[in-house]
Amino acid sequence: MPHKNCNRIPADIIEQVDLLKKGNGGAFKFFYDLYHRSLYGYVFNLIHNGTVAEEIIDDVFVLLWNDRKKIKDANHLVNFLYLVARRMAIAHLVNLKKQVEMEEAWATYQYEWVTQFDEVELAKDKILSLIFQHIENLPSKQKEVFLLSFAERLDVHSIAKRLGTTEKNVYKHLAKSYEYFTTVFPRNHMVFTLLMTIWQ
């Protein structure tokens, strides 16, 4: 789980990484529960298909288990998860492009980085990864509301209806998320700029 001070990793996280490398099923479940939701939001934000996103996340964790002995530390584990998820999402989009019946849907994605990566697109990808890592620091309900707004692009009314709550509560959770990110990133940071573009 990302922390404001990246040099200070909680002892329980370090312990769980060691247990995972030894083949401990409980440690695997620990990281699955910890990162599943944010990884899903990250992949969904790329491919806009919930069913496929779930399949990709399952495949990511299968690969994590198979390659667990190669994991160096907690930071390496997080980078591994997001890098593999991104590559699988890109592979899915490439396959869509090759299918004639999906050409119209493919055009709406406009992900030029699928075939031609450039520095700007890679930077955006890294920024999205950073955002989704920091989402893990939000309280559960606040995180749920934020993901519906940021990852699924739902408006306040739709979020309130989905969660069975009031629009006032949704605004409150989004405002607190905004406050959190302003404490983590300066207003001129690219992460903050991207968030403000989406929230406008």
Backbone as a chain_set.jsonl record, in Angstrom:
{"seq": "MPHKNCNRIPADIIEQVDLLKKGNGGAFKFFYDLYHRSLYGYVFNLIHNGTVAEEIIDDVFVLLWNDRKKIKDANHLVNFLYLVARRMAIAHLVNLKKQVEMEEAWATYQYEWVTQFDEVELAKDKILSLIFQHIENLPSKQKEVFLLSFAERLDVHSIAKRLGTTEKNVYKHLAKSYEYFTTVFPRNHMVFTLLMTIWQ", "coords": {"N": [[0.844, -1.196, 0.0], [0.61, 2.167, -0.91], [2.318, 4.908, 0.623], [2.622, 8.194, 2.046], [5.227, 8.729, 2.73], [7.391, 7.13, 0.997], [9.606, 5.702, 1.73], [9.139, 4.468, 4.067], [7.885, 1.577, 4.769], [5.22, -0.262, 6.052], [5.66, -2.661, 8.681], [4.048, -4.928, 8.644], [3.374, -5.203, 5.974], [5.841, -5.764, 4.802], [6.342, -8.188, 6.035], [4.253, -9.731, 4.988], [4.973, -9.8, 2.289], [7.289, -11.353, 2.405], [6.157, -13.754, 3.31], [4.49, -14.342, 1.172], [6.344, -14.862, -0.873], [7.256, -17.257, 0.045], [5.216, -18.902, -0.511], [2.825, -18.689, 0.882], [-0.588, -18.944, 1.268], [-2.349, -17.283, 2.637], [-1.023, -14.835, 2.667], [-1.075, -14.26, -0.019], [-3.824, -13.845, -0.407], [-4.061, -11.611, 1.205], [-2.745, -9.577, -0.273], [-4.281, -9.687, -2.547], [-6.818, -8.835, -1.652], [-6.049, -6.314, -0.854], [-5.238, -4.9, -3.168], [-6.973, -5.498, -5.245], [-9.359, -3.967, -5.837], [-8.441, -1.361, -6.582], [-6.792, -2.01, -8.75], [-8.67, -3.064, -10.472], [-10.184, -0.751, -11.004], [-8.226, 0.729, -12.321], [-7.691, -0.832, -14.663], [-10.268, -0.941, -15.757], [-10.609, 1.731, -16.368], [-9.05, 1.904, -18.581], [-10.028, 0.028, -20.503], [-12.796, -0.02, -20.344], [-14.634, -2.102, -19.83], [-16.219, -4.086, -17.722], [-16.418, -6.886, -17.21], [-14.285, -8.041, -18.659], [-12.23, -6.639, -17.439], [-12.252, -7.729, -14.852], [-11.466, -10.342, -15.483], [-8.89, -9.878, -16.424], [-7.643, -8.882, -14.106], [-7.761, -11.15, -12.472], [-6.034, -12.803, -13.928], [-3.699, -11.35, -13.638], [-3.12, -11.665, -10.914], [-2.778, -14.403, -10.833], [-0.426, -14.619, -12.261], [1.217, -13.194, -10.538], [1.305, -14.97, -8.374], [2.561, -17.172, -9.579], [5.044, -16.064, -10.156], [6.002, -15.282, -7.732], [8.359, -15.717, -6.266], [10.168, -14.103, -7.474], [9.668, -11.569, -6.695], [10.951, -8.673, -5.219], [10.548, -6.745, -3.158], [8.077, -4.788, -1.309], [7.492, -2.468, -2.849], [8.329, -3.293, -5.353], [6.468, -5.31, -5.788], [4.035, -3.88, -6.035], [4.59, -2.318, -8.334], [4.929, -4.4, -10.14], [2.315, -5.515, -10.255], [0.777, -3.386, -11.399], [2.129, -2.907, -13.805], [1.905, -5.366, -15.195], [-0.883, -5.519, -15.339], [-1.418, -3.295, -16.967], [-0.134, -4.055, -19.37], [-1.619, -6.33, -20.057], [-4.126, -5.174, -20.435], [-3.609, -3.549, -22.635], [-2.967, -5.521, -24.51], [-5.451, -6.695, -24.76], [-6.905, -4.594, -25.968], [-5.553, -4.415, -28.386], [-6.267, -6.85, -29.529], [-8.985, -6.385, -29.842], [-8.925, -4.47, -31.818], [-8.187, -5.933, -34.01], [-10.405, -7.317, -34.667], [-12.99, -7.283, -36.912], [-15.712, -6.73, -36.418], [-15.564, -5.185, -34.204], [-14.573, -2.76, -34.857], [-15.904, -0.26, -34.875], [-16.384, 0.184, -32.15], [-13.771, 0.183, -31.31], [-12.796, 2.557, -32.427], [-13.789, 4.504, -30.746], [-12.232, 4.399, -28.52], [-9.661, 5.432, -29.096], [-6.968, 5.052, -28.432], [-4.034, 5.708, -29.103], [-1.588, 4.981, -28.129], [-1.546, 2.264, -28.075], [-0.393, 1.158, -30.317], [1.657, 2.874, -30.888], [3.816, 4.007, -28.735], [4.586, 6.897, -26.846], [6.459, 9.414, -25.082], [4.719, 11.154, -23.74], [2.312, 9.708, -23.486], [3.166, 7.506, -22.011], [3.882, 8.826, -19.691], [1.383, 9.734, -18.821], [0.222, 7.285, -18.267], [1.77, 6.437, -16.113], [1.061, 8.389, -14.284], [-1.655, 7.822, -13.882], [-1.366, 5.323, -12.706], [-0.097, 6.075, -10.344], [-2.108, 7.591, -9.14], [-4.102, 5.632, -8.688], [-2.752, 4.007, -6.906], [-2.558, 5.684, -4.68], [-5.198, 5.897, -4.014], [-5.689, 3.806, -2.353], [-5.192, 4.752, 0.16], [-7.409, 6.073, 0.993], [-10.385, 6.189, 3.07], [-12.725, 3.419, 3.234], [-15.477, 3.877, 2.262], [-15.189, 6.394, 1.144], [-13.278, 5.829, -0.767], [-14.727, 4.111, -2.401], [-16.704, 5.818, -3.489], [-15.041, 7.646, -4.806], [-13.818, 6.006, -6.769], [-16.027, 5.306, -8.34], [-16.593, 7.776, -9.417], [-14.141, 8.631, -10.587], [-13.001, 6.374, -11.983], [-15.195, 5.029, -13.227], [-16.578, 7.114, -14.252], [-19.032, 8.162, -13.367], [-21.731, 10.423, -12.66], [-22.679, 12.629, -9.92], [-25.366, 12.212, -9.201], [-25.869, 9.642, -10.277], [-24.055, 8.112, -8.848], [-25.018, 8.39, -6.238], [-27.476, 7.116, -6.53], [-26.615, 4.533, -7.189], [-25.31, 3.72, -4.83], [-27.252, 4.025, -2.97], [-27.567, 6.337, -1.415], [-27.459, 9.827, -0.402], [-27.108, 12.696, -2.599], [-25.773, 14.704, -1.362], [-24.129, 13.375, 0.484], [-22.455, 12.084, -1.314], [-21.159, 14.263, -2.549], [-19.801, 15.137, -0.289], [-17.982, 13.03, 0.244], [-16.469, 13.113, -2.103], [-15.377, 15.643, -1.882], [-13.736, 15.323, 0.337], [-11.938, 13.505, -0.706], [-10.768, 15.126, -2.609], [-9.519, 16.975, -0.886], [-7.654, 15.279, 0.306], [-5.943, 14.587, -1.867], [-4.921, 17.087, -2.443], [-3.256, 17.467, -0.322], [-1.337, 15.622, -0.759], [-0.262, 16.051, -3.311], [1.192, 18.856, -4.954], [-0.446, 21.807, -6.292], [0.459, 22.292, -8.837], [1.248, 19.897, -9.78], [1.269, 17.121, -12.097], [-0.494, 15.034, -11.538], [-2.454, 16.248, -9.936], [-3.423, 18.084, -11.781], [-4.549, 16.399, -13.727], [-6.608, 15.195, -12.248], [-8.225, 17.417, -11.657], [-9.059, 18.092, -14.199], [-10.722, 15.983, -14.821], [-12.676, 16.172, -12.827], [-13.966, 18.522, -13.335]], "CA": [[0.0, 0.0, 0.0], [1.447, 3.364, -0.985], [2.28, 5.839, 1.741], [3.196, 9.49, 1.702], [6.673, 8.549, 2.805], [7.604, 5.865, 0.32], [10.738, 5.006, 2.312], [8.682, 3.799, 5.266], [6.902, 0.559, 4.46], [4.781, -0.909, 7.29], [6.275, -3.958, 8.951], [3.161, -6.027, 8.263], [3.475, -5.363, 4.519], [7.111, -6.455, 4.554], [6.158, -9.57, 6.486], [3.382, -10.414, 4.035], [5.756, -10.052, 1.071], [8.15, -12.516, 2.693], [5.31, -14.942, 3.369], [4.044, -14.617, -0.193], [7.456, -15.465, -1.596], [7.382, -18.627, 0.553], [4.067, -19.673, -0.946], [1.759, -18.624, 1.875], [-1.854, -18.576, 0.655], [-2.923, -16.162, 3.363], [-0.35, -13.619, 2.208], [-1.595, -13.984, -1.362], [-5.157, -13.264, -0.209], [-3.845, -10.285, 1.78], [-2.458, -8.625, -1.346], [-5.437, -9.678, -3.453], [-7.816, -7.959, -1.041], [-5.502, -4.97, -0.742], [-5.066, -4.205, -4.434], [-7.925, -5.894, -6.287], [-10.288, -2.9, -6.22], [-7.765, -0.282, -7.296], [-6.355, -2.549, -10.042], [-9.865, -3.145, -11.312], [-10.479, 0.598, -11.467], [-7.185, 1.118, -13.265], [-7.905, -1.528, -15.92], [-11.554, -0.502, -16.29], [-10.401, 3.058, -16.919], [-8.388, 1.741, -19.876], [-10.757, -0.773, -21.495], [-14.233, 0.245, -20.211], [-15.38, -3.363, -19.886], [-16.089, -4.632, -16.378], [-16.194, -8.338, -17.226], [-12.906, -8.289, -19.104], [-11.343, -6.093, -16.409], [-12.159, -8.743, -13.789], [-10.666, -11.457, -15.995], [-7.499, -9.431, -16.481], [-7.125, -8.806, -12.734], [-7.536, -12.532, -12.03], [-4.817, -13.274, -14.602], [-2.572, -10.638, -13.028], [-2.79, -12.283, -9.633], [-2.237, -15.738, -11.122], [0.969, -14.405, -12.633], [1.922, -12.826, -9.309], [1.546, -16.199, -7.609], [3.546, -17.996, -10.286], [6.344, -15.384, -10.135], [6.148, -14.69, -6.397], [9.738, -15.809, -5.783], [10.957, -13.062, -8.132], [9.339, -10.283, -6.088], [12.042, -8.233, -4.36], [10.047, -6.062, -1.972], [6.707, -4.3, -1.444], [7.409, -1.545, -3.986], [8.441, -4.113, -6.56], [5.202, -6.015, -5.941], [3.045, -2.935, -6.547], [4.959, -2.01, -9.719], [4.663, -5.623, -10.905], [0.873, -5.633, -10.473], [0.269, -2.372, -12.319], [2.756, -3.077, -15.115], [1.279, -6.522, -15.834], [-2.27, -5.152, -15.639], [-1.394, -2.396, -18.116], [0.218, -4.807, -20.574], [-2.749, -7.189, -20.417], [-5.177, -4.305, -20.96], [-3.187, -3.159, -23.977], [-3.11, -6.703, -25.365], [-6.895, -6.838, -25.025], [-7.299, -3.579, -26.932], [-4.968, -4.791, -29.683], [-7.103, -7.917, -30.073], [-10.235, -5.765, -30.289], [-8.677, -3.751, -33.071], [-8.055, -6.908, -35.085], [-11.724, -7.887, -34.96], [-13.737, -6.375, -37.794], [-16.976, -6.321, -35.822], [-15.308, -4.276, -33.099], [-13.901, -1.558, -35.363], [-16.601, 0.956, -34.456], [-16.1, 0.371, -30.726], [-12.344, 0.5, -31.187], [-12.573, 3.956, -32.784], [-14.144, 5.374, -29.62], [-11.172, 4.379, -27.515], [-8.638, 6.374, -29.54], [-5.736, 4.84, -27.668], [-2.936, 5.619, -30.063], [-0.419, 4.379, -27.493], [-1.579, 0.814, -28.226], [0.554, 0.786, -31.363], [2.787, 3.814, -30.906], [4.019, 4.617, -27.426], [5.475, 8.044, -26.786], [6.747, 9.811, -23.718], [3.535, 11.774, -23.134], [1.36, 8.665, -23.144], [3.733, 6.731, -20.916], [3.802, 9.667, -18.492], [-0.007, 9.688, -18.388], [0.012, 5.953, -17.699], [2.404, 6.433, -14.801], [0.259, 9.254, -13.417], [-2.844, 7.055, -13.52], [-0.927, 4.295, -11.768], [0.165, 6.747, -9.067], [-3.407, 7.947, -8.566], [-4.782, 4.445, -8.185], [-2.035, 3.545, -5.714], [-2.908, 6.556, -3.558], [-6.595, 5.651, -3.659], [-5.696, 2.834, -1.259], [-5.091, 5.466, 1.436], [-8.705, 6.654, 1.332], [-11.32, 5.336, 3.808], [-13.429, 2.52, 2.328], [-16.613, 4.494, 1.585], [-14.655, 7.492, 0.339], [-12.613, 5.197, -1.906], [-15.772, 3.584, -3.274], [-17.292, 6.948, -4.198], [-14.026, 8.201, -5.696], [-13.637, 5.115, -7.91], [-17.195, 5.431, -9.216], [-16.477, 9.057, -10.11], [-12.916, 8.745, -11.374], [-12.772, 5.238, -12.879], [-16.369, 4.687, -14.024], [-17.066, 8.376, -14.813], [-20.423, 8.395, -13.006], [-21.989, 11.722, -12.054], [-23.078, 12.56, -8.517], [-26.693, 11.613, -9.111], [-25.752, 8.206, -10.558], [-23.339, 7.498, -7.723], [-25.948, 8.351, -5.104], [-28.459, 6.083, -6.827], [-25.917, 3.235, -7.132], [-24.958, 3.397, -3.448], [-28.399, 4.189, -2.106], [-27.292, 7.415, -0.471], [-27.856, 11.14, -0.907], [-26.095, 13.401, -3.385], [-24.993, 15.476, -0.397], [-23.071, 12.494, 0.991], [-21.504, 11.851, -2.408], [-20.346, 15.471, -2.634], [-18.935, 15.182, 0.889], [-16.882, 12.079, 0.056], [-15.611, 13.608, -3.181], [-14.655, 16.799, -1.356], [-12.674, 14.815, 1.206], [-10.925, 12.933, -1.596], [-10.08, 16.298, -3.161], [-8.651, 17.489, 0.171], [-6.53, 14.348, 0.48], [-4.991, 14.698, -2.971], [-4.241, 18.38, -2.364], [-2.195, 17.353, 0.682], [-0.301, 14.706, -1.278], [0.359, 16.602, -4.511], [1.052, 20.313, -5.106], [-1.434, 22.153, -7.313], [1.054, 22.3, -10.17], [1.656, 18.536, -10.113], [0.492, 16.556, -13.176], [-1.582, 14.239, -10.962], [-3.502, 17.186, -9.529], [-3.986, 18.649, -13.003], [-5.407, 15.383, -14.346], [-7.794, 15.048, -11.415], [-9.066, 18.599, -11.822], [-9.654, 18.014, -15.535], [-11.794, 14.988, -14.77], [-13.709, 16.6, -11.885], [-14.638, 19.74, -13.773]], "C": [[0.873, 1.237, 0.0], [1.262, 4.25, 0.219], [2.937, 7.132, 1.329], [4.71, 9.435, 1.751], [6.997, 7.178, 2.264], [8.756, 5.067, 0.916], [10.342, 4.23, 3.558], [7.554, 2.848, 4.927], [6.52, -0.151, 5.748], [5.365, -2.309, 7.438], [5.387, -5.108, 8.508], [3.18, -6.266, 6.762], [4.74, -6.138, 4.168], [6.989, -7.926, 4.913], [5.315, -10.36, 5.482], [4.096, -10.704, 2.717], [6.638, -11.273, 1.25], [7.345, -13.803, 2.716], [4.821, -15.337, 1.979], [5.13, -15.338, -0.984], [7.67, -16.923, -1.184], [6.186, -19.496, 0.191], [2.911, -19.69, 0.025], [0.471, -18.116, 1.221], [-2.516, -17.392, 1.329], [-2.322, -14.843, 2.927], [-0.837, -13.244, 0.811], [-2.966, -13.322, -1.272], [-5.058, -11.842, 0.34], [-3.629, -9.255, 0.675], [-3.591, -8.575, -2.373], [-6.501, -8.725, -2.917], [-7.347, -6.51, -1.015], [-5.527, -4.213, -2.058], [-6.109, -4.522, -5.504], [-8.773, -4.727, -6.763], [-9.599, -1.803, -7.032], [-7.24, -0.756, -8.659], [-7.527, -2.653, -11.01], [-10.206, -1.757, -11.871], [-9.492, 1.066, -12.515], [-7.42, 0.483, -14.638], [-9.218, -1.085, -16.564], [-11.421, 0.865, -16.948], [-9.75, 2.999, -18.303], [-9.286, 1.068, -20.91], [-12.271, -0.598, -21.435], [-15.081, -1.014, -20.406], [-15.177, -4.08, -18.552], [-15.771, -6.108, -16.35], [-14.755, -8.668, -17.604], [-11.909, -7.769, -18.073], [-11.158, -7.091, -15.279], [-11.294, -9.926, -14.235], [-9.181, -11.102, -16.017], [-6.891, -9.403, -15.08], [-6.861, -10.201, -12.191], [-6.246, -13.081, -12.638], [-3.568, -12.614, -14.006], [-2.152, -11.313, -11.734], [-2.304, -13.721, -9.791], [-0.755, -15.619, -11.456], [1.804, -14.004, -11.419], [2.262, -14.07, -8.502], [2.63, -17.049, -8.267], [4.955, -17.411, -10.195], [6.672, -14.798, -8.757], [7.589, -14.702, -5.887], [10.637, -14.729, -6.393], [10.704, -11.68, -7.529], [10.422, -9.891, -5.079], [11.551, -7.615, -3.056], [8.647, -5.542, -2.251], [6.544, -3.363, -2.639], [7.472, -2.295, -5.31], [7.129, -4.833, -6.834], [4.14, -5.102, -6.553], [3.332, -2.609, -8.015], [4.661, -3.195, -10.641], [3.177, -5.709, -11.256], [0.369, -4.647, -11.525], [0.871, -2.504, -13.712], [2.106, -4.233, -15.872], [-0.159, -6.198, -16.228], [-2.33, -4.257, -16.879], [-1.108, -3.157, -19.412], [-0.927, -5.705, -21.022], [-3.899, -6.366, -20.993], [-4.86, -3.881, -22.388], [-3.343, -4.321, -24.949], [-4.581, -6.928, -25.724], [-7.349, -5.839, -26.084], [-6.751, -3.879, -28.33], [-5.819, -5.872, -30.34], [-8.437, -7.374, -30.573], [-10.061, -5.11, -31.654], [-8.651, -4.701, -34.258], [-9.397, -7.513, -35.483], [-12.559, -6.866, -35.744], [-15.002, -5.86, -37.123], [-16.805, -5.345, -34.675], [-14.666, -2.973, -33.55], [-14.585, -0.27, -34.882], [-16.339, 1.253, -32.98], [-14.648, 0.785, -30.524], [-12.085, 1.977, -31.442], [-12.853, 4.885, -31.612], [-13.045, 5.421, -28.568], [-10.066, 5.384, -27.836], [-7.358, 6.266, -28.709], [-4.572, 4.631, -28.632], [-1.713, 4.949, -29.458], [-0.421, 2.87, -27.598], [-0.55, 0.364, -29.259], [1.781, 1.682, -31.399], [2.88, 4.503, -29.549], [4.929, 5.839, -27.566], [5.591, 8.481, -25.333], [5.526, 10.402, -23.011], [2.558, 10.711, -22.658], [1.876, 7.8, -21.999], [3.664, 7.51, -19.612], [2.378, 9.654, -17.94], [-0.304, 8.357, -17.711], [0.585, 5.869, -16.286], [1.603, 7.27, -13.803], [-0.994, 8.521, -12.951], [-2.497, 5.977, -12.502], [-0.711, 4.89, -10.385], [-1.142, 7.108, -8.367], [-4.071, 6.724, -7.943], [-4.059, 3.834, -6.988], [-2.441, 4.38, -4.499], [-4.371, 6.401, -3.138], [-6.684, 4.697, -2.47], [-5.615, 3.508, 0.105], [-6.43, 6.05, 1.889], [-9.537, 5.682, 2.171], [-12.201, 4.568, 2.823], [-14.577, 3.182, 1.568], [-16.167, 5.634, 0.677], [-13.992, 6.945, -0.92], [-13.646, 4.686, -2.909], [-16.392, 4.695, -4.117], [-16.307, 7.516, -5.216], [-13.859, 7.334, -6.942], [-14.822, 5.191, -8.869], [-17.123, 6.722, -10.029], [-15.302, 9.067, -11.072], [-12.773, 7.628, -12.408], [-13.963, 4.965, -13.787], [-17.059, 5.925, -14.608], [-18.56, 8.616, -14.518], [-20.582, 9.787, -12.402], [-22.514, 11.534, -10.634], [-24.427, 11.874, -8.346], [-26.632, 10.097, -9.29], [-25.062, 7.479, -9.417], [-24.271, 7.353, -6.521], [-26.983, 7.246, -5.301], [-27.835, 4.701, -6.699], [-25.696, 2.799, -5.685], [-26.127, 3.528, -2.479], [-28.193, 5.241, -1.032], [-27.721, 8.745, -1.084], [-26.736, 11.768, -1.728], [-25.206, 14.235, -2.468], [-23.849, 14.643, 0.159], [-22.012, 12.225, -0.073], [-20.581, 13.057, -2.551], [-19.342, 15.536, -1.473], [-17.734, 14.254, 0.727], [-15.922, 12.55, -1.036], [-14.776, 14.8, -2.707], [-13.498, 16.351, -0.466], [-11.564, 14.171, 0.382], [-10.083, 14.052, -2.2], [-9.087, 16.849, -2.131], [-7.43, 16.591, 0.365], [-5.484, 14.535, -0.616], [-4.279, 16.053, -2.967], [-3.146, 18.37, -1.304], [-1.042, 16.499, 0.183], [0.467, 15.33, -2.438], [0.167, 18.122, -4.556], [0.12, 20.608, -6.275], [-0.861, 22.175, -8.727], [1.537, 20.913, -10.592], [0.731, 17.975, -11.201], [-0.676, 15.72, -12.669], [-2.752, 15.146, -10.616], [-4.192, 17.771, -10.754], [-4.947, 17.679, -13.669], [-6.703, 15.216, -13.56], [-8.754, 16.222, -11.593], [-9.748, 18.6, -13.194], [-10.851, 17.084, -15.536], [-12.951, 15.466, -13.924], [-14.46, 17.848, -12.321], [-16.008, 19.424, -14.392]], "O": [[1.783, 1.351, 0.821], [0.166, 4.333, 0.775], [3.717, 7.169, 0.378], [5.391, 10.025, 0.912], [6.894, 6.179, 2.976], [8.88, 3.874, 0.641], [11.123, 3.418, 4.055], [6.399, 3.26, 4.809], [7.402, -0.603, 6.478], [5.539, -3.039, 6.461], [5.88, -6.14, 8.052], [3.02, -7.402, 6.314], [4.715, -7.051, 3.342], [7.47, -8.798, 4.189], [5.623, -11.509, 5.167], [3.854, -11.739, 2.095], [6.728, -12.123, 0.364], [7.793, -14.828, 2.202], [4.747, -16.521, 1.651], [4.855, -16.314, -1.682], [8.197, -17.724, -1.957], [6.138, -20.677, 0.536], [2.095, -20.611, -0.001], [0.432, -17.006, 0.688], [-3.173, -16.585, 0.67], [-3.027, -13.839, 2.827], [-0.993, -12.065, 0.493], [-3.238, -12.352, -1.979], [-5.86, -10.975, -0.008], [-4.248, -8.191, 0.68], [-3.828, -7.538, -2.993], [-7.024, -7.897, -3.663], [-8.153, -5.588, -1.141], [-5.805, -3.015, -2.075], [-6.128, -3.885, -6.557], [-8.899, -4.512, -7.968], [-10.122, -1.368, -8.058], [-7.244, 0.013, -9.62], [-7.398, -2.371, -12.202], [-10.48, -1.611, -13.062], [-9.87, 1.721, -13.485], [-7.358, 1.169, -15.659], [-9.277, -0.876, -17.776], [-12.052, 1.127, -17.972], [-9.881, 3.93, -19.099], [-9.311, 1.483, -22.068], [-12.969, -0.984, -22.372], [-16.118, -0.981, -21.069], [-14.101, -4.614, -18.283], [-14.943, -6.547, -15.553], [-14.097, -9.475, -16.948], [-10.864, -8.381, -17.854], [-10.042, -7.286, -14.797], [-10.492, -10.444, -13.459], [-8.329, -11.921, -15.674], [-5.76, -9.846, -14.884], [-5.852, -10.423, -11.522], [-5.461, -13.739, -11.955], [-2.517, -13.244, -13.888], [-0.962, -11.51, -11.488], [-1.512, -14.204, -8.981], [0.064, -16.414, -10.994], [2.954, -14.42, -11.284], [3.38, -14.207, -8.004], [3.509, -17.581, -7.589], [5.939, -18.148, -10.159], [7.524, -13.918, -8.641], [7.995, -13.797, -5.158], [11.732, -14.471, -5.893], [11.436, -10.731, -7.814], [10.768, -10.675, -4.195], [12.069, -7.921, -1.981], [8.083, -5.82, -3.309], [5.555, -3.459, -3.366], [6.759, -1.97, -6.26], [6.72, -4.954, -7.988], [3.43, -5.5, -7.476], [2.422, -2.623, -8.845], [4.203, -3.019, -11.77], [2.819, -5.946, -12.41], [-0.374, -5.023, -12.432], [0.19, -2.24, -14.703], [1.791, -4.101, -17.055], [-0.605, -6.558, -17.317], [-3.192, -4.439, -17.739], [-1.763, -2.929, -20.429], [-1.186, -5.835, -22.218], [-4.572, -6.803, -21.927], [-5.743, -3.858, -23.246], [-3.797, -4.135, -26.078], [-4.906, -7.303, -26.85], [-8.095, -6.197, -26.996], [-7.417, -3.623, -29.333], [-6.068, -5.831, -31.545], [-8.962, -7.83, -31.589], [-10.933, -5.187, -32.519], [-9.038, -4.337, -35.368], [-9.504, -8.152, -36.529], [-12.794, -5.746, -35.29], [-15.331, -4.68, -37.245], [-17.776, -4.742, -34.217], [-14.258, -2.165, -32.717], [-13.91, 0.695, -34.525], [-16.103, 2.399, -32.596], [-14.338, 1.625, -29.68], [-11.259, 2.591, -30.766], [-12.227, 5.938, -31.492], [-12.947, 6.386, -27.811], [-9.594, 6.1, -26.953], [-6.753, 7.272, -28.338], [-4.189, 3.499, -28.928], [-0.884, 4.405, -30.187], [0.575, 2.231, -27.257], [0.086, -0.679, -29.101], [2.832, 1.276, -31.894], [2.14, 5.44, -29.251], [5.912, 5.816, -28.307], [4.891, 7.964, -24.462], [5.327, 10.173, -21.818], [2.033, 10.801, -21.549], [1.11, 7.408, -21.119], [3.418, 6.936, -18.551], [2.184, 9.572, -16.727], [-1.002, 8.312, -16.698], [-0.033, 5.306, -15.383], [1.481, 6.912, -12.632], [-1.357, 8.584, -11.777], [-3.243, 5.746, -11.551], [-1.09, 4.294, -9.376], [-1.268, 6.952, -7.153], [-4.544, 6.775, -6.807], [-4.695, 3.206, -6.142], [-2.644, 3.838, -3.413], [-4.73, 6.746, -2.012], [-7.624, 4.764, -1.678], [-5.944, 2.884, 1.114], [-6.569, 6.472, 3.037], [-9.409, 4.469, 2.003], [-12.403, 5.019, 1.696], [-14.647, 3.061, 0.345], [-16.698, 5.816, -0.419], [-14.123, 7.517, -2.002], [-13.461, 4.814, -4.119], [-16.583, 4.53, -5.322], [-16.682, 7.829, -6.346], [-13.768, 7.859, -8.052], [-14.636, 5.144, -10.085], [-17.539, 6.759, -11.187], [-15.441, 9.46, -12.23], [-12.462, 7.891, -13.57], [-13.788, 4.699, -14.976], [-18.016, 5.798, -15.372], [-19.264, 9.207, -15.336], [-19.685, 10.278, -11.717], [-22.763, 10.409, -10.202], [-24.604, 11.052, -7.447], [-27.268, 9.354, -8.543], [-25.44, 6.363, -9.062], [-24.299, 6.308, -5.869], [-27.324, 6.529, -4.361], [-28.461, 3.789, -6.157], [-25.878, 1.626, -5.358], [-26.007, 3.183, -1.304], [-28.595, 5.06, 0.117], [-28.289, 8.77, -2.176], [-25.567, 11.417, -1.575], [-24.029, 14.447, -2.76], [-22.728, 15.134, 0.293], [-20.821, 12.148, 0.229], [-19.365, 12.902, -2.662], [-18.191, 15.935, -1.653], [-16.604, 14.636, 1.031], [-14.707, 12.404, -0.906], [-13.613, 14.944, -3.086], [-12.412, 16.929, -0.51], [-10.387, 14.278, 0.728], [-8.86, 13.95, -2.294], [-7.945, 17.155, -2.472], [-6.316, 17.075, 0.562], [-4.289, 14.629, -0.335], [-3.147, 16.152, -3.441], [-2.211, 19.169, -1.37], [0.09, 16.635, 0.646], [1.683, 15.17, -2.549], [-0.912, 18.618, -4.23], [-0.08, 19.761, -7.145], [-1.606, 22.088, -9.703], [2.163, 20.767, -11.641], [-0.454, 18.308, -11.234], [-1.736, 15.695, -13.295], [-3.899, 14.855, -10.957], [-5.412, 17.935, -10.762], [-6.022, 18.069, -14.123], [-7.778, 15.106, -14.151], [-9.967, 16.027, -11.67], [-10.883, 19.059, -13.327], [-11.867, 17.361, -16.172], [-14.104, 15.199, -14.26], [-15.485, 18.192, -11.732], [-16.718, 20.334, -14.818]]}, "num_chains": 1, "name": "protein.A"}
